[in-house]
Amino acid sequence: METHLKLAGRPEAVQHAALAEIIGSNPVLMKVLDELRQGALPDGWVVAGAIYNPVWNRLTGRPDLNGINDVDVFYFDGADLSY
């Protein structure tokens, strides 16, 4: 089986554990997540390539930060709906 497909079709718990390990072992992502928590943005999320790329990189043997130029953070503050 192709290395990048080694988790395909595996139980959800196995895939979740692999995702947690990949993210948890990435010092840059962990720093961003920690700062996001400390900043207390309402409903804050790290999204897009900052999650996708490290997973793909790990599954294909590339450096964890390959292709990551920035980290996108989304949040929603229902108390401030201004532009």
mmCIF file of the N, C-alpha and C atoms, coordinates in Angstrom:
data_MODEL
# 
_entry.id   MODEL 
# 
loop_
_atom_site.group_PDB 
_atom_site.id 
_atom_site.type_symbol 
_atom_site.label_atom_id 
_atom_site.label_alt_id 
_atom_site.label_comp_id 
_atom_site.label_asym_id 
_atom_site.label_entity_id 
_atom_site.label_seq_id 
_atom_site.pdbx_PDB_ins_code 
_atom_site.Cartn_x 
_atom_site.Cartn_y 
_atom_site.Cartn_z 
_atom_site.occupancy 
_atom_site.B_iso_or_equiv 
_atom_site.pdbx_formal_charge 
_atom_site.auth_seq_id 
_atom_site.auth_comp_id 
_atom_site.auth_asym_id 
_atom_site.auth_atom_id 
_atom_site.pdbx_PDB_model_num 
ATOM 1   N N  . MET A 1 1  ? 0.842   -1.183 0.000  1.00 0.00 ? 1  MET A N  1 
ATOM 2   C CA . MET A 1 1  ? 0.000   0.000  0.000  1.00 0.00 ? 1  MET A CA 1 
ATOM 3   C C  . MET A 1 1  ? 0.885   1.244  0.000  1.00 0.00 ? 1  MET A C  1 
ATOM 4   N N  . GLU A 1 2  ? 0.433   2.230  -0.721 1.00 0.00 ? 2  GLU A N  1 
ATOM 5   C CA . GLU A 1 2  ? 1.146   3.505  -0.749 1.00 0.00 ? 2  GLU A CA 1 
ATOM 6   C C  . GLU A 1 2  ? 1.233   4.076  0.669  1.00 0.00 ? 2  GLU A C  1 
ATOM 7   N N  . THR A 1 3  ? 2.375   4.649  1.005  1.00 0.00 ? 3  THR A N  1 
ATOM 8   C CA . THR A 1 3  ? 2.583   5.192  2.343  1.00 0.00 ? 3  THR A CA 1 
ATOM 9   C C  . THR A 1 3  ? 1.532   6.230  2.697  1.00 0.00 ? 3  THR A C  1 
ATOM 10  N N  . HIS A 1 4  ? 1.191   7.107  1.745  1.00 0.00 ? 4  HIS A N  1 
ATOM 11  C CA . HIS A 1 4  ? 0.238   8.171  2.048  1.00 0.00 ? 4  HIS A CA 1 
ATOM 12  C C  . HIS A 1 4  ? -1.180  7.648  2.251  1.00 0.00 ? 4  HIS A C  1 
ATOM 13  N N  . LEU A 1 5  ? -1.417  6.381  1.931  1.00 0.00 ? 5  LEU A N  1 
ATOM 14  C CA . LEU A 1 5  ? -2.742  5.790  2.125  1.00 0.00 ? 5  LEU A CA 1 
ATOM 15  C C  . LEU A 1 5  ? -2.797  4.862  3.333  1.00 0.00 ? 5  LEU A C  1 
ATOM 16  N N  . LYS A 1 6  ? -1.748  4.848  4.135  1.00 0.00 ? 6  LYS A N  1 
ATOM 17  C CA . LYS A 1 6  ? -1.679  3.861  5.215  1.00 0.00 ? 6  LYS A CA 1 
ATOM 18  C C  . LYS A 1 6  ? -2.795  4.003  6.243  1.00 0.00 ? 6  LYS A C  1 
ATOM 19  N N  . LEU A 1 7  ? -3.429  5.156  6.329  1.00 0.00 ? 7  LEU A N  1 
ATOM 20  C CA . LEU A 1 7  ? -4.534  5.339  7.271  1.00 0.00 ? 7  LEU A CA 1 
ATOM 21  C C  . LEU A 1 7  ? -5.901  5.266  6.605  1.00 0.00 ? 7  LEU A C  1 
ATOM 22  N N  . ALA A 1 8  ? -5.917  5.167  5.282  1.00 0.00 ? 8  ALA A N  1 
ATOM 23  C CA . ALA A 1 8  ? -7.188  5.104  4.557  1.00 0.00 ? 8  ALA A CA 1 
ATOM 24  C C  . ALA A 1 8  ? -7.967  3.859  4.974  1.00 0.00 ? 8  ALA A C  1 
ATOM 25  N N  . GLY A 1 9  ? -9.222  4.045  5.285  1.00 0.00 ? 9  GLY A N  1 
ATOM 26  C CA . GLY A 1 9  ? -10.076 2.932  5.649  1.00 0.00 ? 9  GLY A CA 1 
ATOM 27  C C  . GLY A 1 9  ? -9.883  2.424  7.068  1.00 0.00 ? 9  GLY A C  1 
ATOM 28  N N  . ARG A 1 10 ? -8.950  3.035  7.807  1.00 0.00 ? 10 ARG A N  1 
ATOM 29  C CA . ARG A 1 10 ? -8.739  2.634  9.194  1.00 0.00 ? 10 ARG A CA 1 
ATOM 30  C C  . ARG A 1 10 ? -9.869  3.188  10.062 1.00 0.00 ? 10 ARG A C  1 
ATOM 31  N N  . PRO A 1 11 ? -10.096 2.617  11.221 1.00 0.00 ? 11 PRO A N  1 
ATOM 32  C CA . PRO A 1 11 ? -11.151 3.137  12.100 1.00 0.00 ? 11 PRO A CA 1 
ATOM 33  C C  . PRO A 1 11 ? -10.925 4.607  12.450 1.00 0.00 ? 11 PRO A C  1 
ATOM 34  N N  . GLU A 1 12 ? -12.012 5.300  12.713 1.00 0.00 ? 12 GLU A N  1 
ATOM 35  C CA . GLU A 1 12 ? -11.937 6.723  13.027 1.00 0.00 ? 12 GLU A CA 1 
ATOM 36  C C  . GLU A 1 12 ? -11.006 6.997  14.205 1.00 0.00 ? 12 GLU A C  1 
ATOM 37  N N  . ALA A 1 13 ? -11.037 6.152  15.212 1.00 0.00 ? 13 ALA A N  1 
ATOM 38  C CA . ALA A 1 13 ? -10.182 6.361  16.386 1.00 0.00 ? 13 ALA A CA 1 
ATOM 39  C C  . ALA A 1 13 ? -8.706  6.301  16.011 1.00 0.00 ? 13 ALA A C  1 
ATOM 40  N N  . VAL A 1 14 ? -8.344  5.431  15.089 1.00 0.00 ? 14 VAL A N  1 
ATOM 41  C CA . VAL A 1 14 ? -6.954  5.312  14.636 1.00 0.00 ? 14 VAL A CA 1 
ATOM 42  C C  . VAL A 1 14 ? -6.558  6.564  13.865 1.00 0.00 ? 14 VAL A C  1 
ATOM 43  N N  . GLN A 1 15 ? -7.442  7.036  12.992 1.00 0.00 ? 15 GLN A N  1 
ATOM 44  C CA . GLN A 1 15 ? -7.161  8.250  12.234 1.00 0.00 ? 15 GLN A CA 1 
ATOM 45  C C  . GLN A 1 15 ? -7.072  9.456  13.158 1.00 0.00 ? 15 GLN A C  1 
ATOM 46  N N  . HIS A 1 16 ? -7.949  9.531  14.136 1.00 0.00 ? 16 HIS A N  1 
ATOM 47  C CA . HIS A 1 16 ? -7.928  10.642 15.091 1.00 0.00 ? 16 HIS A CA 1 
ATOM 48  C C  . HIS A 1 16 ? -6.616  10.641 15.873 1.00 0.00 ? 16 HIS A C  1 
ATOM 49  N N  . ALA A 1 17 ? -6.188  9.475  16.326 1.00 0.00 ? 17 ALA A N  1 
ATOM 50  C CA . ALA A 1 17 ? -4.931  9.368  17.075 1.00 0.00 ? 17 ALA A CA 1 
ATOM 51  C C  . ALA A 1 17 ? -3.747  9.797  16.215 1.00 0.00 ? 17 ALA A C  1 
ATOM 52  N N  . ALA A 1 18 ? -3.755  9.424  14.938 1.00 0.00 ? 18 ALA A N  1 
ATOM 53  C CA . ALA A 1 18 ? -2.669  9.812  14.032 1.00 0.00 ? 18 ALA A CA 1 
ATOM 54  C C  . ALA A 1 18 ? -2.656  11.325 13.833 1.00 0.00 ? 18 ALA A C  1 
ATOM 55  N N  . LEU A 1 19 ? -3.833  11.920 13.655 1.00 0.00 ? 19 LEU A N  1 
ATOM 56  C CA . LEU A 1 19 ? -3.928  13.372 13.494 1.00 0.00 ? 19 LEU A CA 1 
ATOM 57  C C  . LEU A 1 19 ? -3.428  14.075 14.755 1.00 0.00 ? 19 LEU A C  1 
ATOM 58  N N  . ALA A 1 20 ? -3.844  13.606 15.919 1.00 0.00 ? 20 ALA A N  1 
ATOM 59  C CA . ALA A 1 20 ? -3.407  14.206 17.186 1.00 0.00 ? 20 ALA A CA 1 
ATOM 60  C C  . ALA A 1 20 ? -1.893  14.095 17.346 1.00 0.00 ? 20 ALA A C  1 
ATOM 61  N N  . GLU A 1 21 ? -1.315  12.982 16.947 1.00 0.00 ? 21 GLU A N  1 
ATOM 62  C CA . GLU A 1 21 ? 0.130   12.798 17.054 1.00 0.00 ? 21 GLU A CA 1 
ATOM 63  C C  . GLU A 1 21 ? 0.874   13.733 16.103 1.00 0.00 ? 21 GLU A C  1 
ATOM 64  N N  . ILE A 1 22 ? 0.378   13.862 14.887 1.00 0.00 ? 22 ILE A N  1 
ATOM 65  C CA . ILE A 1 22 ? 1.027   14.733 13.898 1.00 0.00 ? 22 ILE A CA 1 
ATOM 66  C C  . ILE A 1 22 ? 0.985   16.189 14.368 1.00 0.00 ? 22 ILE A C  1 
ATOM 67  N N  . ILE A 1 23 ? -0.177  16.642 14.791 1.00 0.00 ? 23 ILE A N  1 
ATOM 68  C CA . ILE A 1 23 ? -0.302  18.023 15.249 1.00 0.00 ? 23 ILE A CA 1 
ATOM 69  C C  . ILE A 1 23 ? 0.470   18.232 16.550 1.00 0.00 ? 23 ILE A C  1 
ATOM 70  N N  . GLY A 1 24 ? 0.340   17.297 17.483 1.00 0.00 ? 24 GLY A N  1 
ATOM 71  C CA . GLY A 1 24 ? 0.991   17.424 18.776 1.00 0.00 ? 24 GLY A CA 1 
ATOM 72  C C  . GLY A 1 24 ? 2.501   17.407 18.716 1.00 0.00 ? 24 GLY A C  1 
ATOM 73  N N  . SER A 1 25 ? 3.056   16.816 17.669 1.00 0.00 ? 25 SER A N  1 
ATOM 74  C CA . SER A 1 25 ? 4.511   16.754 17.547 1.00 0.00 ? 25 SER A CA 1 
ATOM 75  C C  . SER A 1 25 ? 5.081   17.902 16.714 1.00 0.00 ? 25 SER A C  1 
ATOM 76  N N  . ASN A 1 26 ? 4.227   18.817 16.281 1.00 0.00 ? 26 ASN A N  1 
ATOM 77  C CA . ASN A 1 26 ? 4.649   19.956 15.475 1.00 0.00 ? 26 ASN A CA 1 
ATOM 78  C C  . ASN A 1 26 ? 4.758   21.188 16.370 1.00 0.00 ? 26 ASN A C  1 
ATOM 79  N N  . PRO A 1 27 ? 5.993   21.610 16.724 1.00 0.00 ? 27 PRO A N  1 
ATOM 80  C CA . PRO A 1 27 ? 6.144   22.724 17.664 1.00 0.00 ? 27 PRO A CA 1 
ATOM 81  C C  . PRO A 1 27 ? 5.522   24.033 17.184 1.00 0.00 ? 27 PRO A C  1 
ATOM 82  N N  . VAL A 1 28 ? 5.532   24.277 15.888 1.00 0.00 ? 28 VAL A N  1 
ATOM 83  C CA . VAL A 1 28 ? 4.952   25.520 15.373 1.00 0.00 ? 28 VAL A CA 1 
ATOM 84  C C  . VAL A 1 28 ? 3.439   25.511 15.575 1.00 0.00 ? 28 VAL A C  1 
ATOM 85  N N  . LEU A 1 29 ? 2.786   24.426 15.202 1.00 0.00 ? 29 LEU A N  1 
ATOM 86  C CA . LEU A 1 29 ? 1.335   24.344 15.388 1.00 0.00 ? 29 LEU A CA 1 
ATOM 87  C C  . LEU A 1 29 ? 0.962   24.407 16.863 1.00 0.00 ? 29 LEU A C  1 
ATOM 88  N N  . MET A 1 30 ? 1.729   23.747 17.705 1.00 0.00 ? 30 MET A N  1 
ATOM 89  C CA . MET A 1 30 ? 1.421   23.766 19.126 1.00 0.00 ? 30 MET A CA 1 
ATOM 90  C C  . MET A 1 30 ? 1.571   25.170 19.699 1.00 0.00 ? 30 MET A C  1 
ATOM 91  N N  . LYS A 1 31 ? 2.551   25.922 19.226 1.00 0.00 ? 31 LYS A N  1 
ATOM 92  C CA . LYS A 1 31 ? 2.710   27.311 19.682 1.00 0.00 ? 31 LYS A CA 1 
ATOM 93  C C  . LYS A 1 31 ? 1.515   28.154 19.242 1.00 0.00 ? 31 LYS A C  1 
ATOM 94  N N  . VAL A 1 32 ? 1.094   27.995 17.992 1.00 0.00 ? 32 VAL A N  1 
ATOM 95  C CA . VAL A 1 32 ? -0.061  28.746 17.496 1.00 0.00 ? 32 VAL A CA 1 
ATOM 96  C C  . VAL A 1 32 ? -1.311  28.367 18.286 1.00 0.00 ? 32 VAL A C  1 
ATOM 97  N N  . LEU A 1 33 ? -1.523  27.078 18.524 1.00 0.00 ? 33 LEU A N  1 
ATOM 98  C CA . LEU A 1 33 ? -2.697  26.645 19.275 1.00 0.00 ? 33 LEU A CA 1 
ATOM 99  C C  . LEU A 1 33 ? -2.669  27.171 20.706 1.00 0.00 ? 33 LEU A C  1 
ATOM 100 N N  . ASP A 1 34 ? -1.503  27.172 21.317 1.00 0.00 ? 34 ASP A N  1 
ATOM 101 C CA . ASP A 1 34 ? -1.373  27.704 22.670 1.00 0.00 ? 34 ASP A CA 1 
ATOM 102 C C  . ASP A 1 34 ? -1.683  29.200 22.699 1.00 0.00 ? 34 ASP A C  1 
ATOM 103 N N  . GLU A 1 35 ? -1.146  29.943 21.741 1.00 0.00 ? 35 GLU A N  1 
ATOM 104 C CA . GLU A 1 35 ? -1.406  31.380 21.684 1.00 0.00 ? 35 GLU A CA 1 
ATOM 105 C C  . GLU A 1 35 ? -2.872  31.664 21.360 1.00 0.00 ? 35 GLU A C  1 
ATOM 106 N N  . LEU A 1 36 ? -3.473  30.828 20.541 1.00 0.00 ? 36 LEU A N  1 
ATOM 107 C CA . LEU A 1 36 ? -4.893  30.974 20.238 1.00 0.00 ? 36 LEU A CA 1 
ATOM 108 C C  . LEU A 1 36 ? -5.716  30.798 21.516 1.00 0.00 ? 36 LEU A C  1 
ATOM 109 N N  . ARG A 1 37 ? -5.364  29.786 22.305 1.00 0.00 ? 37 ARG A N  1 
ATOM 110 C CA . ARG A 1 37 ? -6.071  29.558 23.573 1.00 0.00 ? 37 ARG A CA 1 
ATOM 111 C C  . ARG A 1 37 ? -5.848  30.732 24.525 1.00 0.00 ? 37 ARG A C  1 
ATOM 112 N N  . GLN A 1 38 ? -4.620  31.211 24.625 1.00 0.00 ? 38 GLN A N  1 
ATOM 113 C CA . GLN A 1 38 ? -4.317  32.326 25.535 1.00 0.00 ? 38 GLN A CA 1 
ATOM 114 C C  . GLN A 1 38 ? -5.009  33.619 25.096 1.00 0.00 ? 38 GLN A C  1 
ATOM 115 N N  . GLY A 1 39 ? -5.147  33.806 23.788 1.00 0.00 ? 39 GLY A N  1 
ATOM 116 C CA . GLY A 1 39 ? -5.791  35.005 23.271 1.00 0.00 ? 39 GLY A CA 1 
ATOM 117 C C  . GLY A 1 39 ? -7.288  34.993 23.445 1.00 0.00 ? 39 GLY A C  1 
ATOM 118 N N  . ALA A 1 40 ? -7.834  33.833 23.745 1.00 0.00 ? 40 ALA A N  1 
ATOM 119 C CA . ALA A 1 40 ? -9.268  33.668 24.019 1.00 0.00 ? 40 ALA A CA 1 
ATOM 120 C C  . ALA A 1 40 ? -10.156 34.228 22.911 1.00 0.00 ? 40 ALA A C  1 
ATOM 121 N N  . LEU A 1 41 ? -9.752  34.038 21.661 1.00 0.00 ? 41 LEU A N  1 
ATOM 122 C CA . LEU A 1 41 ? -10.641 34.431 20.563 1.00 0.00 ? 41 LEU A CA 1 
ATOM 123 C C  . LEU A 1 41 ? -11.912 33.591 20.648 1.00 0.00 ? 41 LEU A C  1 
ATOM 124 N N  . PRO A 1 42 ? -13.063 34.220 20.501 1.00 0.00 ? 42 PRO A N  1 
ATOM 125 C CA . PRO A 1 42 ? -14.301 33.456 20.569 1.00 0.00 ? 42 PRO A CA 1 
ATOM 126 C C  . PRO A 1 42 ? -14.415 32.504 19.374 1.00 0.00 ? 42 PRO A C  1 
ATOM 127 N N  . ASP A 1 43 ? -14.623 31.251 19.665 1.00 0.00 ? 43 ASP A N  1 
ATOM 128 C CA . ASP A 1 43 ? -14.784 30.211 18.651 1.00 0.00 ? 43 ASP A CA 1 
ATOM 129 C C  . ASP A 1 43 ? -13.627 30.228 17.648 1.00 0.00 ? 43 ASP A C  1 
ATOM 130 N N  . GLY A 1 44 ? -12.393 30.299 18.146 1.00 0.00 ? 44 GLY A N  1 
ATOM 131 C CA . GLY A 1 44 ? -11.205 30.365 17.294 1.00 0.00 ? 44 GLY A CA 1 
ATOM 132 C C  . GLY A 1 44 ? -10.777 28.997 16.792 1.00 0.00 ? 44 GLY A C  1 
ATOM 133 N N  . TRP A 1 45 ? -10.388 28.944 15.538 1.00 0.00 ? 45 TRP A N  1 
ATOM 134 C CA . TRP A 1 45 ? -9.964  27.698 14.885 1.00 0.00 ? 45 TRP A CA 1 
ATOM 135 C C  . TRP A 1 45 ? -8.727  27.935 14.030 1.00 0.00 ? 45 TRP A C  1 
ATOM 136 N N  . VAL A 1 46 ? -7.791  26.997 14.057 1.00 0.00 ? 46 VAL A N  1 
ATOM 137 C CA . VAL A 1 46 ? -6.701  26.960 13.082 1.00 0.00 ? 46 VAL A CA 1 
ATOM 138 C C  . VAL A 1 46 ? -7.231  26.144 11.915 1.00 0.00 ? 46 VAL A C  1 
ATOM 139 N N  . VAL A 1 47 ? -7.106  26.668 10.708 1.00 0.00 ? 47 VAL A N  1 
ATOM 140 C CA . VAL A 1 47 ? -7.745  26.025 9.560  1.00 0.00 ? 47 VAL A CA 1 
ATOM 141 C C  . VAL A 1 47 ? -6.799  25.914 8.369  1.00 0.00 ? 47 VAL A C  1 
ATOM 142 N N  . ALA A 1 48 ? -7.280  25.266 7.356  1.00 0.00 ? 48 ALA A N  1 
ATOM 143 C CA . ALA A 1 48 ? -6.671  25.190 6.027  1.00 0.00 ? 48 ALA A CA 1 
ATOM 144 C C  . ALA A 1 48 ? -5.326  24.474 6.024  1.00 0.00 ? 48 ALA A C  1 
ATOM 145 N N  . GLY A 1 49 ? -4.377  25.027 5.289  1.00 0.00 ? 49 GLY A N  1 
ATOM 146 C CA . GLY A 1 49 ? -3.101  24.368 5.047  1.00 0.00 ? 49 GLY A CA 1 
ATOM 147 C C  . GLY A 1 49 ? -2.277  24.114 6.287  1.00 0.00 ? 49 GLY A C  1 
ATOM 148 N N  . ALA A 1 50 ? -2.517  24.876 7.353  1.00 0.00 ? 50 ALA A N  1 
ATOM 149 C CA . ALA A 1 50 ? -1.760  24.663 8.587  1.00 0.00 ? 50 ALA A CA 1 
ATOM 150 C C  . ALA A 1 50 ? -2.078  23.310 9.206  1.00 0.00 ? 50 ALA A C  1 
ATOM 151 N N  . ILE A 1 51 ? -3.211  22.751 8.890  1.00 0.00 ? 51 ILE A N  1 
ATOM 152 C CA . ILE A 1 51 ? -3.571  21.404 9.346  1.00 0.00 ? 51 ILE A CA 1 
ATOM 153 C C  . ILE A 1 51 ? -3.313  20.398 8.232  1.00 0.00 ? 51 ILE A C  1 
ATOM 154 N N  . TYR A 1 52 ? -3.798  20.704 7.049  1.00 0.00 ? 52 TYR A N  1 
ATOM 155 C CA . TYR A 1 52 ? -3.693  19.780 5.918  1.00 0.00 ? 52 TYR A CA 1 
ATOM 156 C C  . TYR A 1 52 ? -2.246  19.457 5.556  1.00 0.00 ? 52 TYR A C  1 
ATOM 157 N N  . ASN A 1 53 ? -1.426  20.495 5.412  1.00 0.00 ? 53 ASN A N  1 
ATOM 158 C CA . ASN A 1 53 ? -0.047  20.272 4.941  1.00 0.00 ? 53 ASN A CA 1 
ATOM 159 C C  . ASN A 1 53 ? 0.796   19.408 5.874  1.00 0.00 ? 53 ASN A C  1 
ATOM 160 N N  . PRO A 1 54 ? 0.808   19.642 7.193  1.00 0.00 ? 54 PRO A N  1 
ATOM 161 C CA . PRO A 1 54 ? 1.618   18.763 8.041  1.00 0.00 ? 54 PRO A CA 1 
ATOM 162 C C  . PRO A 1 54 ? 1.186   17.294 7.974  1.00 0.00 ? 54 PRO A C  1 
ATOM 163 N N  . VAL A 1 55 ? -0.110  17.062 7.832  1.00 0.00 ? 55 VAL A N  1 
ATOM 164 C CA . VAL A 1 55 ? -0.597  15.681 7.708  1.00 0.00 ? 55 VAL A CA 1 
ATOM 165 C C  . VAL A 1 55 ? -0.088  15.078 6.407  1.00 0.00 ? 55 VAL A C  1 
ATOM 166 N N  . TRP A 1 56 ? -0.315  15.773 5.320  1.00 0.00 ? 56 TRP A N  1 
ATOM 167 C CA . TRP A 1 56 ? 0.137   15.280 4.016  1.00 0.00 ? 56 TRP A CA 1 
ATOM 168 C C  . TRP A 1 56 ? 1.655   15.117 4.003  1.00 0.00 ? 56 TRP A C  1 
ATOM 169 N N  . ASN A 1 57 ? 2.361   16.092 4.563  1.00 0.00 ? 57 ASN A N  1 
ATOM 170 C CA . ASN A 1 57 ? 3.819   16.019 4.604  1.00 0.00 ? 57 ASN A CA 1 
ATOM 171 C C  . ASN A 1 57 ? 4.288   14.788 5.369  1.00 0.00 ? 57 ASN A C  1 
ATOM 172 N N  . ARG A 1 58 ? 3.694   14.528 6.525  1.00 0.00 ? 58 ARG A N  1 
ATOM 173 C CA . ARG A 1 58 ? 4.104   13.377 7.326  1.00 0.00 ? 58 ARG A CA 1 
ATOM 174 C C  . ARG A 1 58 ? 3.818   12.072 6.574  1.00 0.00 ? 58 ARG A C  1 
ATOM 175 N N  . LEU A 1 59 ? 2.668   12.009 5.928  1.00 0.00 ? 59 LEU A N  1 
ATOM 176 C CA . LEU A 1 59 ? 2.296   10.773 5.227  1.00 0.00 ? 59 LEU A CA 1 
ATOM 177 C C  . LEU A 1 59 ? 3.130   10.540 3.970  1.00 0.00 ? 59 LEU A C  1 
ATOM 178 N N  . THR A 1 60 ? 3.739   11.591 3.446  1.00 0.00 ? 60 THR A N  1 
ATOM 179 C CA . THR A 1 60 ? 4.530   11.443 2.222  1.00 0.00 ? 60 THR A CA 1 
ATOM 180 C C  . THR A 1 60 ? 6.023   11.644 2.457  1.00 0.00 ? 60 THR A C  1 
ATOM 181 N N  . GLY A 1 61 ? 6.434   11.721 3.735  1.00 0.00 ? 61 GLY A N  1 
ATOM 182 C CA . GLY A 1 61 ? 7.855   11.779 4.052  1.00 0.00 ? 61 GLY A CA 1 
ATOM 183 C C  . GLY A 1 61 ? 8.520   13.116 3.840  1.00 0.00 ? 61 GLY A C  1 
ATOM 184 N N  . ARG A 1 62 ? 7.748   14.182 3.771  1.00 0.00 ? 62 ARG A N  1 
ATOM 185 C CA . ARG A 1 62 ? 8.319   15.526 3.612  1.00 0.00 ? 62 ARG A CA 1 
ATOM 186 C C  . ARG A 1 62 ? 8.508   16.170 4.982  1.00 0.00 ? 62 ARG A C  1 
ATOM 187 N N  . PRO A 1 63 ? 9.310   17.240 5.056  1.00 0.00 ? 63 PRO A N  1 
ATOM 188 C CA . PRO A 1 63 ? 9.428   17.976 6.319  1.00 0.00 ? 63 PRO A CA 1 
ATOM 189 C C  . PRO A 1 63 ? 8.065   18.526 6.742  1.00 0.00 ? 63 PRO A C  1 
ATOM 190 N N  . ASP A 1 64 ? 7.804   18.539 8.054  1.00 0.00 ? 64 ASP A N  1 
ATOM 191 C CA . ASP A 1 64 ? 6.481   18.928 8.558  1.00 0.00 ? 64 ASP A CA 1 
ATOM 192 C C  . ASP A 1 64 ? 6.001   20.285 8.060  1.00 0.00 ? 64 ASP A C  1 
ATOM 193 N N  . LEU A 1 65 ? 6.897   21.251 7.912  1.00 0.00 ? 65 LEU A N  1 
ATOM 194 C CA . LEU A 1 65 ? 6.474   22.602 7.537  1.00 0.00 ? 65 LEU A CA 1 
ATOM 195 C C  . LEU A 1 65 ? 6.574   22.871 6.036  1.00 0.00 ? 65 LEU A C  1 
ATOM 196 N N  . ASN A 1 66 ? 6.840   21.843 5.255  1.00 0.00 ? 66 ASN A N  1 
ATOM 197 C CA . ASN A 1 66 ? 6.927   22.005 3.804  1.00 0.00 ? 66 ASN A CA 1 
ATOM 198 C C  . ASN A 1 66 ? 5.624   22.591 3.254  1.00 0.00 ? 66 ASN A C  1 
ATOM 199 N N  . GLY A 1 67 ? 5.736   23.685 2.507  1.00 0.00 ? 67 GLY A N  1 
ATOM 200 C CA . GLY A 1 67 ? 4.576   24.282 1.854  1.00 0.00 ? 67 GLY A CA 1 
ATOM 201 C C  . GLY A 1 67 ? 3.727   25.180 2.731  1.00 0.00 ? 67 GLY A C  1 
ATOM 202 N N  . ILE A 1 68 ? 4.119   25.374 3.979  1.00 0.00 ? 68 ILE A N  1 
ATOM 203 C CA . ILE A 1 68 ? 3.338   26.233 4.871  1.00 0.00 ? 68 ILE A CA 1 
ATOM 204 C C  . ILE A 1 68 ? 3.989   27.605 4.924  1.00 0.00 ? 68 ILE A C  1 
ATOM 205 N N  . ASN A 1 69 ? 3.253   28.612 4.448  1.00 0.00 ? 69 ASN A N  1 
ATOM 206 C CA . ASN A 1 69 ? 3.756   29.984 4.445  1.00 0.00 ? 69 ASN A CA 1 
ATOM 207 C C  . ASN A 1 69 ? 3.122   30.827 5.537  1.00 0.00 ? 69 ASN A C  1 
ATOM 208 N N  . ASP A 1 70 ? 1.976   30.380 6.030  1.00 0.00 ? 70 ASP A N  1 
ATOM 209 C CA . ASP A 1 70 ? 1.281   31.112 7.075  1.00 0.00 ? 70 ASP A CA 1 
ATOM 210 C C  . ASP A 1 70 ? 0.316   30.166 7.768  1.00 0.00 ? 70 ASP A C  1 
ATOM 211 N N  . VAL A 1 71 ? -0.303  30.657 8.815  1.00 0.00 ? 71 VAL A N  1 
ATOM 212 C CA . VAL A 1 71 ? -1.301  29.877 9.549  1.00 0.00 ? 71 VAL A CA 1 
ATOM 213 C C  . VAL A 1 71 ? -2.574  30.703 9.581  1.00 0.00 ? 71 VAL A C  1 
ATOM 214 N N  . ASP A 1 72 ? -3.647  30.144 9.032  1.00 0.00 ? 72 ASP A N  1 
ATOM 215 C CA . ASP A 1 72 ? -4.934  30.838 9.018  1.00 0.00 ? 72 ASP A CA 1 
ATOM 216 C C  . ASP A 1 72 ? -5.700  30.524 10.291 1.00 0.00 ? 72 ASP A C  1 
ATOM 217 N N  . VAL A 1 73 ? -6.217  31.599 10.920 1.00 0.00 ? 73 VAL A N  1 
ATOM 218 C CA . VAL A 1 73 ? -7.042  31.468 12.116 1.00 0.00 ? 73 VAL A CA 1 
ATOM 219 C C  . VAL A 1 73 ? -8.386  32.113 11.816 1.00 0.00 ? 73 VAL A C  1 
ATOM 220 N N  . PHE A 1 74 ? -9.449  31.361 12.023 1.00 0.00 ? 74 PHE A N  1 
ATOM 221 C CA . PHE A 1 74 ? -10.810 31.884 11.874 1.00 0.00 ? 74 PHE A CA 1 
ATOM 222 C C  . PHE A 1 74 ? -11.403 31.997 13.268 1.00 0.00 ? 74 PHE A C  1 
ATOM 223 N N  . TYR A 1 75 ? -12.268 32.985 13.441 1.00 0.00 ? 75 TYR A N  1 
ATOM 224 C CA . TYR A 1 75 ? -13.020 33.072 14.688 1.00 0.00 ? 75 TYR A CA 1 
ATOM 225 C C  . TYR A 1 75 ? -14.332 33.797 14.429 1.00 0.00 ? 75 TYR A C  1 
ATOM 226 N N  . PHE A 1 76 ? -15.265 33.611 15.348 1.00 0.00 ? 76 PHE A N  1 
ATOM 227 C CA . PHE A 1 76 ? -16.560 34.273 15.249 1.00 0.00 ? 76 PHE A CA 1 
ATOM 228 C C  . PHE A 1 76 ? -16.885 34.918 16.588 1.00 0.00 ? 76 PHE A C  1 
ATOM 229 N N  . ASP A 1 77 ? -17.106 36.213 16.554 1.00 0.00 ? 77 ASP A N  1 
ATOM 230 C CA . ASP A 1 77 ? -17.493 36.957 17.755 1.00 0.00 ? 77 ASP A CA 1 
ATOM 231 C C  . ASP A 1 77 ? -18.877 37.518 17.523 1.00 0.00 ? 77 ASP A C  1 
ATOM 232 N N  . GLY A 1 78 ? -19.885 36.821 18.010 1.00 0.00 ? 78 GLY A N  1 
ATOM 233 C CA . GLY A 1 78 ? -21.261 37.252 17.824 1.00 0.00 ? 78 GLY A CA 1 
ATOM 234 C C  . GLY A 1 78 ? -21.581 38.584 18.486 1.00 0.00 ? 78 GLY A C  1 
ATOM 235 N N  . ALA A 1 79 ? -20.716 39.012 19.416 1.00 0.00 ? 79 ALA A N  1 
ATOM 236 C CA . ALA A 1 79 ? -20.934 40.301 20.082 1.00 0.00 ? 79 ALA A CA 1 
ATOM 237 C C  . ALA A 1 79 ? -20.433 41.455 19.229 1.00 0.00 ? 79 ALA A C  1 
ATOM 238 N N  . ASP A 1 80 ? -19.656 41.185 18.199 1.00 0.00 ? 80 ASP A N  1 
ATOM 239 C CA . ASP A 1 80 ? -19.133 42.246 17.339 1.00 0.00 ? 80 ASP A CA 1 
ATOM 240 C C  . ASP A 1 80 ? -19.332 41.832 15.890 1.00 0.00 ? 80 ASP A C  1 
ATOM 241 N N  . LEU A 1 81 ? -20.420 42.285 15.293 1.00 0.00 ? 81 LEU A N  1 
ATOM 242 C CA . LEU A 1 81 ? -20.735 41.925 13.913 1.00 0.00 ? 81 LEU A CA 1 
ATOM 243 C C  . LEU A 1 81 ? -20.366 43.046 12.941 1.00 0.00 ? 81 LEU A C  1 
ATOM 244 N N  . SER A 1 82 ? -19.483 43.949 13.362 1.00 0.00 ? 82 SER A N  1 
ATOM 245 C CA . SER A 1 82 ? -19.054 45.030 12.479 1.00 0.00 ? 82 SER A CA 1 
ATOM 246 C C  . SER A 1 82 ? -18.195 44.470 11.356 1.00 0.00 ? 82 SER A C  1 
ATOM 247 N N  . TYR A 1 83 ? -18.064 45.259 10.298 1.00 0.00 ? 83 TYR A N  1 
ATOM 248 C CA . TYR A 1 83 ? -17.262 44.846 9.168  1.00 0.00 ? 83 TYR A CA 1 
ATOM 249 C C  . TYR A 1 83 ? -15.831 44.710 9.591  1.00 0.00 ? 83 TYR A C  1 
# 
